[in-house]
Amino acid sequence: MGLCRGAGGAGRRRTPGRAERNSPLAGSTHGYPGAPTLAAMTDVLRRGRASLAFAFFAQGAAFALLVTRIPAVQDRYGVSDALLPVFLAAVPILAGVGSVATERLVKRVRPSRVLRWSQPVVLLALLGAGAGGAGQVAALAVALGVFGLAVGALDASMNMLGVSLQRSYGRSIMLGFHAVYSLGGIVGASLAWAGAHWHLALWVSYLPVVAVLLPAALVASRWYVDGEPAPKREARADGGGAGGGVGFKLLLPLCLVMTFAYIGDSTVSNWSAKYLKDVLGGSEQLATVPYNVYMVTTLAGRAVGDLGVRRFGAVAVVRLGALVAAGGFAVVALASGPWVGMLGFTLLGLGLCVLVPQTFAAAGRHAFEQHGPGASDAAIARLNIFNYVGFLIGSPLVGALGDAWSYRGAMLVPMVLVLVTLGYARSFAAQPDRYGGGHERPRTADVGRGSNGL
């Protein structure tokens, strides 16, 4: 998308500081005749932020619609209990493959194009998963396989664009994108509940959502903002360049944090209902509440998290999040009854919610500082794989420990893993610039009034 589109937004001229010069749009705004004004750049960034937020929302809704209706999918296709775990494990494995492929693809193709076309594929695959019938297990396997591959590309490209936009803004906005993802998840789960309540066929539940989200996502994709013009991206791919310079040593601490965060998240999503009912003695109806509480508090924490990063820095926010999440697991493990357990799941939402967005932001920032925009994209694609690693490990780990030992004891394992995050907190430090306070105001472009909102 050219930066000349959308000129006319409001903004104030300033002398570019270091954050502006490091902006992924800097080469486009200062390096050719007729470059857009700062006001035009402001308007482009605002539109890019809003359109990307919609992509996060649509993805959150689509993913929730699938995972919350897994029992209905199993019944519709007649998938056995023995075969179901194979299907469920195949989705994150293929998503990891999709993320790896995206790392290579974005060396020649803009991340915005990957996102523009992977999101419709995800939505159509969701519809395909709900359209089959009894005995059509092969059709379900194809739909879930396509869904997994496209989700990997979608997650990676979404976060690439989010990190590059944050770099352009010069302040933390990644938590806001993930807050919108959580909102989409709540909406999707609510729609799934409505479909189950009214005994609607899966395709009847999915079709209206896809019919609304797919064209809206395609329209919104016109305003995605890439971090680097295509000619430079192609030149770098031809000549080696920065994209191949991201070392595993740089990413290892962040990969571990990502894995631990998703082990904690999958523990809540897969075991909270069973734990509240079987261990803490809650009713079947009450057992449905902890995950909803977790989702709502995740949304709330992410909605205000960027303000915390700007004020106190990413390191402090990550440390606080890890401590709150560990405290949540401790409360859950030691709870005397269901309502105390509910308090623990509330703390988990508030604590875990900051870890994943800040891990993406830190990986992209460090890779960009050392090797440039292509390295940032590569780092995010590689880090995204550990999203799925944590998802694959978390649920079986807690289940095995619960069966062999106790579910109370099993809750202490993700608690310890989240506490390990404290040892890697310095990996989230921004160098040479830090978000927040006096560091950002005199150095960055004004990207629009009221830009905390969408």
C-alpha positions, -999 to 999 in steps of 0.1 A, spaced: 0 0 0 14 34 -10 19 60 17 3 86 -5 -31 71 1 -51 88 28 -33 121 29 -50 148 49 -49 134 85 -41 158 113 -6 159 127 22 182 139 56 185 122 87 177 143 123 171 136 126 133 132 142 117 163 159 83 165 126 64 169 113 81 136 145 74 118 143 37 128 106 36 117 99 10 91 83 37 71 113 60 73 127 49 40 93 56 24 87 90 39 121 107 36 139 90 7 121 100 -25 107 131 -42 72 140 -33 73 120 0 41 124 21 39 149 49 39 139 85 2 146 85 -3 121 57 19 95 75 -2 100 106 -34 92 88 -19 62 71 -7 48 104 -41 54 121 -59 35 93 -33 8 94 -38 4 131 -76 1 128 -75 -23 99 -50 -46 116 -71 -45 148 -100 -58 128 -78 -87 115 -70 -96 151 -107 -94 160 -117 -117 131 -90 -142 139 -100 -143 176 -137 -149 166 -128 -176 141 -105 -195 164 -130 -194 192 -158 -206 170 -138 -237 161 -123 -247 195 -155 -242 215 -175 -264 192 -150 -293 191 -175 -317 207 -201 -308 181 -176 -313 153 -167 -347 168 -204 -357 169 -212 -344 134 -184 -364 117 -184 -394 140 -148 -390 151 -138 -415 177 -123 -405 211 -91 -422 201 -88 -402 168 -99 -368 181 -65 -360 198 -47 -367 165 -69 -341 148 -65 -316 177 -27 -320 177 -24 -318 139 -38 -282 138 -10 -266 159 16 -287 142 5 -275 108 2 -240 121 39 -242 131 46 -254 95 27 -224 82 47 -200 104 80 -214 91 68 -211 55 58 -175 62 93 -166 74 106 -176 39 76 -161 20 80 -126 35 115 -124 21 98 -117 -12 62 -109 -4 49 -82 19 35 -95 52 3 -75 44 -3 -97 13 2 -129 34 -23 -116 59 -47 -104 32 -50 -138 17 -45 -162 46 -74 -147 66 -100 -156 40 -86 -191 38 -89 -195 76 -126 -184 75 -134 -206 45 -117 -236 62 -138 -229 93 -169 -230 72 -156 -262 55 -151 -279 89 -188 -273 97 -202 -282 63 -195 -320 63 -215 -348 77 -212 -383 93 -185 -405 78 -167 -376 60 -137 -378 82 -113 -372 53 -131 -339 44 -127 -328 81 -90 -337 80 -85 -315 49 -105 -286 64 -86 -287 96 -53 -291 78 -59 -260 57 -71 -242 88 -39 -250 106 -15 -240 78 -34 -208 72 -36 -199 109 2 -202 111 7 -178 83 -21 -155 97 -7 -154 132 29 -147 120 19 -120 95 -5 -103 119 22 -99 145 48 -88 120 25 -59 110 17 -52 146 54 -50 156 63 -28 126 34 -4 134 45 -2 170 79 7 158 64 35 136 43 48 165 73 49 188 53 35 218 36 3 229 4 -6 211 8 -44 207 -12 -52 238 -41 -33 222 -41 -56 192 -41 -87 214 -69 -71 235 -90 -69 203 -81 -106 196 -95 -114 231 -126 -95 224 -130 -115 191 -126 -147 211 -153 -136 236 -177 -128 207 -169 -160 189 -174 -181 221 -207 -163 227 -219 -171 192 -208 -207 196 -228 -209 228 -259 -195 210 -255 -220 182 -253 -249 207 -282 -235 228 -305 -233 198 -292 -267 184 -281 -251 151 -261 -271 126 -225 -261 125 -226 -247 90 -257 -226 100 -237 -212 130 -206 -205 109 -220 -192 76 -233 -158 89 -200 -151 107 -180 -160 76 -203 -140 54 -197 -109 75 -161 -112 84 -146 -124 51 -156 -94 29 -150 -70 58 -115 -84 62 -108 -80 25 -119 -44 25 -99 -36 57 -68 -52 42 -65 -22 17 -51 -1 46 -26 -25 60 8 -8 66 40 -28 58 72 -21 75 93 -21 43 87 -13 6 85 -44 -17 116 -34 -38 138 -33 -7 124 -66 5 131 -83 -29 166 -68 -30 174 -81 4 161 -116 -5 183 -116 -36 214 -105 -18 211 -124 14 207 -95 38 194 -91 73 167 -117 73 190 -145 77 210 -130 105 186 -138 134 205 -161 157 187 -186 180 207 -173 210 189 -140 206 155 -156 205 160 -185 230 149 -166 262 118 -152 244 110 -186 229 109 -201 264 87 -173 277 63 -178 248 62 -215 255 56 -211 292 29 -185 286 10 -208 263 14 -238 287 -4 -216 312 -30 -205 288 -38 -240 275 -40 -252 312 -68 -227 318 -86 -233 285 -85 -271 288 -87 -279 325 -104 -250 343 -139 -265 340 -129 -300 350 -108 -286 379 -136 -265 393 -162 -293 391 -142 -324 401 -115 -310 424 -132 -279 440 -168 -293 440 -185 -267 419 -217 -274 399 -216 -282 362 -231 -248 355 -205 -230 376 -177 -250 359 -183 -231 327 -176 -197 344 -137 -198 350 -128 -197 314 -152 -169 307 -137 -150 337 -102 -157 324 -111 -143 289 -127 -112 303 -98 -104 326 -74 -111 297 -92 -85 277 -92 -60 305 -55 -65 312 -45 -61 276 -68 -31 272 -48 -11 298 -15 -29 294 0 -5 268 -4 23 293 16 4 318 44 -3 293 46 33 284 47 44 320 69 17 336 86 -1 307 82 -36 293 105 -53 319 84 -41 349 51 -51 332 64 -86 323 77 -91 358 44 -80 374 25 -102 350 46 -132 358 41 -127 395 4 -122 393 0 -153 370 21 -174 394 0 -162 423 -31 -172 403 -19 -207 399 -10 -209 436 -45 -198 446 -60 -223 422 -39 -251 436 -46 -243 472 -82 -232 468 -107 -245 494 -137 -241 472 -150 -230 438 -152 -193 445 -116 -191 458 -106 -210 426 -125 -184 406 -103 -158 422 -72 -177 410 -85 -179 374 -92 -141 376 -55 -135 386 -43 -158 358 -61 -137 332 -46 -105 345 -11 -119 347 -7 -141 316 -23 -115 293 8 -93 290 34 -120 283 26 -130 247 22 -95 231 53 -82 249 73 -113 237 65 -106 201 73 -69 206 107 -77 222 117 -102 195 108 -79 167 125 -49 184 158 -67 191 160 -83 157 153 -49 140 180 -31 161 206 -57 152 198 -66 116 169 -45 102 133 -50 92 137 -84 75 152 -98 106 123 -86 126 99 -105 104 120 -136 106 122 -134 144 85 -131 148 78 -160 125 102 -182 144 89 -171 178 54 -178 167 62 -215 164 66 -216 202 30 -205 206 20 -239 192 47 -257 211 33 -244 244 -3 -253 233 8 -288 224 27 -294 257 4 -277 282 -28 -297 281 -12 -332 279 13 -322 306 -13 -312 331 -36 -341 323 -8 -367 327 3 -351 360 -33 -349 372 -39 -386 365 -6 -398 379 -3 -374 409 -31 -349 416 -46 -320 397 -38 -296 426 -1 -306 422 -4 -303 384 -13 -267 387 20 -260 404 40 -269 373 28 -240 351 32 -218 382 69 -227 384 73 -223 346 57 -188 347 81 -178 376 110 -188 354 100 -159 332 113 -136 359 148 -147 350 144 -137 314 127 -103 321 157 -83 310 153 -98 275 123 -74 272 143 -43 278 142 -19 249 176 -8 236 187 19 229 152 35 234 126 26 260 89 31 256 73 55 279 75 88 297 101 113 286 118 88 263 90 89 237 75 123 237 104 144 223 116 118 199 87 104 180 62 116 155 27 126 166 6 98 151 -28 112 159 -49 125 187 -66 100 209 -46 71 194 -50 49 224 -83 39 209 -89 23 176 
